[in-house]
Amino acid sequence: MKKVLSIAGSDCSGGAGIQADLKTFSAHGVFGMSVIVSVVAENTSRVIDIQDVSPDMIEKQIDAIFEDIGVDAVKIGMLSNTPCMKAVAGKLLQYAPQNVVVDPVMYAKNGCPLMNPDAIETLIREIIPLSFVLTPNIPEAEKISGIKIENVGDMEKAAGLIHALGAKNVIVKGGHAIGDALDVLFNGAGFQHFSAGRVNTRNTHGTGCTYSSAITANLALGMDLSSAVSHAKRYVTTAIEHSLPLGHGCGPTNHFYELYKYGLRKEASADDK
């Protein structure tokens, strides 16, 4: 079984962060592991508080994974401050894992900040050059690239500017735009577009976490990047289409729609025995 690690913050309400990552990994049939960098008290409506894990403990969690089980891919999500980023970057350099997918989480779905603004330069300097794929949404891409994004051409320009910062591949996600949900992938040589119809729902808590985790799982399973993104796009769109109206704010996506709909098989087939 392929092994995938998420390094991110937790979401006690279960829709985003580490919890969303582990659900997504399981839905893709890979073995999920986690390094928690921040404990976030949040729900579908607001972020109440954040308590960061010490850099030393972050490093020890990463050591625990790599000295024993190892990984086939790594997803990096919320990194709230500079010491946290430096701890993660140091361990990535030490262990040099393949298929590092970085989702540069800066804000929760409700707009609450999840990254100290003073840490953005550290993100650019320390984390982005270590990424195989970087998956910013439009507000994040604007912060990193320094340009305003108003159309697809701007998305492509931002992807190029971010690629120049050291990310091998950049996916600028268009979920914050108007019209179809169009994502732009730049690999340094050319652009590829991935589009899906926009789902009319406010229950999109954790979509960015879920999308990046699905890409990570698909890379671990041996897909090339284009296929990994295409499959992940279909998965997250289905999860949004069947999202869950839980809570009083932006409800979570449905990571296990197929399982919830059809259930576990009651008897194993002969091939499974």
C-alpha positions in Angstrom: 0.0 0.0 0.0 1.2 3.5 -0.8 2.0 5.7 2.1 1.1 9.4 2.2 1.9 12.0 4.8 0.1 15.3 5.6 1.9 18.0 7.4 -0.8 20.6 8.4 -3.0 22.0 11.0 -6.0 20.2 12.5 -9.7 21.1 12.1 -11.7 19.9 15.1 -14.9 20.2 13.0 -13.6 17.6 10.6 -14.1 19.4 7.3 -10.6 20.7 6.5 -7.0 20.4 7.5 -5.5 17.1 8.7 -9.0 15.5 9.1 -9.9 16.3 5.5 -6.5 15.0 4.3 -6.8 11.7 6.1 -10.3 11.2 4.8 -9.2 11.9 1.2 -6.2 9.6 1.5 -8.5 6.8 2.7 -10.9 7.4 -0.1 -8.1 6.9 -2.6 -6.9 3.7 -1.0 -3.5 5.0 0.3 -2.3 4.8 3.9 -2.5 8.2 5.5 -0.2 9.6 8.2 -0.1 13.1 9.8 2.2 15.6 11.4 0.1 18.2 13.2 1.7 21.7 13.2 -1.2 23.7 14.7 -4.3 22.8 16.6 -7.1 24.9 15.3 -10.4 25.5 17.1 -12.7 26.1 14.2 -16.1 25.2 12.9 -18.1 25.9 9.7 -18.6 29.5 10.8 -15.4 30.8 12.4 -11.9 30.2 13.7 -12.0 30.6 17.5 -8.3 30.1 18.2 -5.0 28.6 17.0 -2.4 26.9 19.2 0.9 26.1 17.4 2.9 23.0 18.1 6.5 23.7 18.9 9.1 23.4 16.1 10.9 20.7 18.1 7.8 18.6 18.3 7.0 19.1 14.6 10.5 17.8 13.8 10.1 14.8 16.1 6.8 13.9 14.4 8.5 14.0 11.0 11.4 11.9 12.2 9.0 9.3 13.6 7.4 8.8 10.2 10.6 8.8 8.1 12.7 6.6 10.4 10.1 3.9 10.4 7.4 3.8 7.7 8.6 6.2 5.0 6.4 8.0 2.5 5.5 7.9 -1.2 4.2 11.5 -1.2 3.9 14.4 1.1 1.1 17.0 1.3 1.9 20.2 3.2 -1.0 22.4 4.2 -1.3 25.1 6.9 2.0 26.4 8.2 1.1 29.3 10.4 4.5 30.9 11.2 8.1 31.2 10.4 9.6 28.8 13.0 7.1 26.1 11.9 8.1 26.6 8.2 11.8 26.4 9.0 11.3 23.2 10.9 9.4 21.6 8.1 11.8 22.9 5.4 14.8 21.5 7.3 13.3 18.0 7.6 12.2 18.0 3.9 15.8 18.8 3.0 17.0 16.1 5.3 14.8 13.3 4.0 14.2 14.6 0.4 10.8 12.9 -0.2 9.3 12.7 -3.7 6.0 14.1 -4.7 5.8 17.1 -2.3 2.5 18.9 -2.8 2.2 22.3 -1.1 -1.1 24.0 -0.5 -0.1 27.4 0.8 -3.1 27.9 3.2 -3.5 31.5 4.2 -7.2 31.8 5.1 -10.0 29.6 6.3 -13.1 29.4 4.1 -14.8 32.1 6.2 -11.9 34.4 5.6 -10.2 34.0 9.0 -6.4 34.2 8.7 -4.4 30.9 9.2 -0.9 32.2 8.3 0.9 35.1 10.0 1.4 37.7 7.2 5.0 38.1 8.3 5.6 34.5 7.4 4.8 34.8 3.7 8.4 35.7 2.8 9.5 32.6 4.6 7.0 30.5 2.7 8.4 31.9 -0.6 12.0 31.5 0.4 12.0 28.2 2.3 8.9 26.1 1.3 8.0 26.9 -2.3 11.4 25.8 -3.8 10.9 22.4 -2.1 7.5 21.8 -3.8 6.9 19.5 -6.8 3.4 21.0 -7.0 2.1 24.3 -5.5 -1.7 24.7 -5.3 -2.6 28.3 -4.4 -6.1 29.6 -4.8 -6.5 33.1 -6.4 -6.1 35.2 -3.2 -3.0 33.1 -2.2 -1.6 33.4 -5.8 -2.0 37.1 -5.6 -0.1 37.3 -2.3 2.7 35.1 -3.6 3.0 36.6 -7.1 2.3 40.2 -6.2 -0.2 40.8 -9.0 -4.0 41.2 -9.1 -5.8 38.3 -10.8 -8.9 39.2 -12.7 -9.0 36.7 -15.6 -7.5 33.5 -16.9 -4.6 35.4 -18.5 -3.8 36.8 -15.0 -3.9 33.3 -13.6 -1.4 32.1 -16.2 0.9 35.1 -15.5 0.7 34.5 -11.8 1.5 30.8 -12.3 4.6 31.8 -14.3 5.8 34.2 -11.7 5.3 31.6 -8.9 7.1 29.0 -11.0 10.1 31.3 -11.2 10.2 31.3 -7.4 11.2 27.6 -7.5 8.0 25.6 -7.6 8.4 22.9 -10.2 4.7 22.9 -11.1 2.0 25.5 -10.2 -1.8 25.1 -10.1 -3.6 28.3 -9.7 -7.1 27.3 -8.6 -10.1 29.3 -9.9 -12.6 28.5 -7.2 -12.8 32.1 -6.1 -13.5 33.3 -9.7 -16.9 33.7 -11.5 -18.2 31.1 -13.9 -16.8 27.5 -14.3 -14.3 26.4 -11.7 -11.2 26.6 -13.9 -7.7 25.7 -12.7 -4.5 26.6 -14.5 -1.5 24.3 -14.4 2.0 25.5 -15.4 4.9 23.1 -15.6 7.5 25.5 -16.8 7.0 24.7 -20.5 3.3 25.2 -21.1 -0.2 25.6 -19.6 -3.0 23.1 -19.1 -6.5 24.0 -18.0 -8.8 21.9 -15.9 -12.5 22.9 -15.8 -15.6 21.8 -14.0 -19.1 23.3 -13.7 -19.5 25.5 -10.6 -21.7 23.8 -8.0 -24.2 26.1 -6.5 -23.6 25.5 -2.8 -22.0 27.3 0.2 -20.8 24.0 1.6 -17.3 24.1 0.4 -15.4 24.0 3.7 -12.1 22.1 3.1 -12.2 22.0 -0.7 -8.6 23.2 -1.1 -7.3 20.7 1.4 -9.2 17.9 -0.2 -8.1 18.8 -3.8 -4.4 19.0 -2.9 -4.6 15.8 -0.9 -6.3 14.0 -3.8 -3.5 15.2 -6.1 -0.9 13.9 -3.6 -2.6 10.5 -3.3 -2.8 10.2 -7.0 0.9 11.0 -7.4 1.7 8.4 -4.8 -0.3 5.9 -6.8 2.0 6.5 -9.8 -0.1 8.8 -11.9 1.7 11.5 -14.0 0.9 15.0 -12.9 -1.8 15.8 -15.5 -3.7 12.6 -14.7 -3.3 13.2 -10.9 -4.8 16.7 -11.3 -7.6 15.5 -13.6 -8.7 12.7 -11.3 -8.4 14.9 -8.2 -10.6 17.6 -10.0 -13.3 15.0 -10.6 -13.1 13.7 -7.0 -13.4 17.1 -5.4 -16.2 18.2 -7.7 -18.2 15.1 -6.7 -17.4 15.8 -3.1 -18.8 19.3 -3.5 -21.8 18.2 -5.5 -22.8 15.9 -2.6 -21.5 18.3 0.2 -23.0 18.1 3.6 -25.3 20.8 5.1 -23.8 20.6 8.5 -23.3 23.5 10.9 -24.4 27.1 10.5 -21.7 28.3 8.0 -19.9 26.7 5.1 -20.5 22.9 5.5 -18.0 20.3 4.6 -17.6 18.4 1.4 -18.5 14.7 1.2 -15.2 12.8 1.1 -16.8 9.4 1.2 -19.8 9.9 -1.1 -19.5 6.6 -2.8 -19.1 4.8 0.5 -22.0 6.7 2.2 -24.3 5.9 -0.8 -23.5 2.3 -1.4 -22.0 1.1 1.9 -19.4 -1.5 2.5 -19.8 -4.8 0.6 -21.4 -7.3 2.9 -19.4 -10.2 1.6 -15.9 -10.3 0.1 -15.7 -11.7 -3.4 -13.6 -14.8 -4.1 -10.9 -12.6 -5.6 -10.5 -10.7 -2.2 -10.1 -13.9 -0.1 
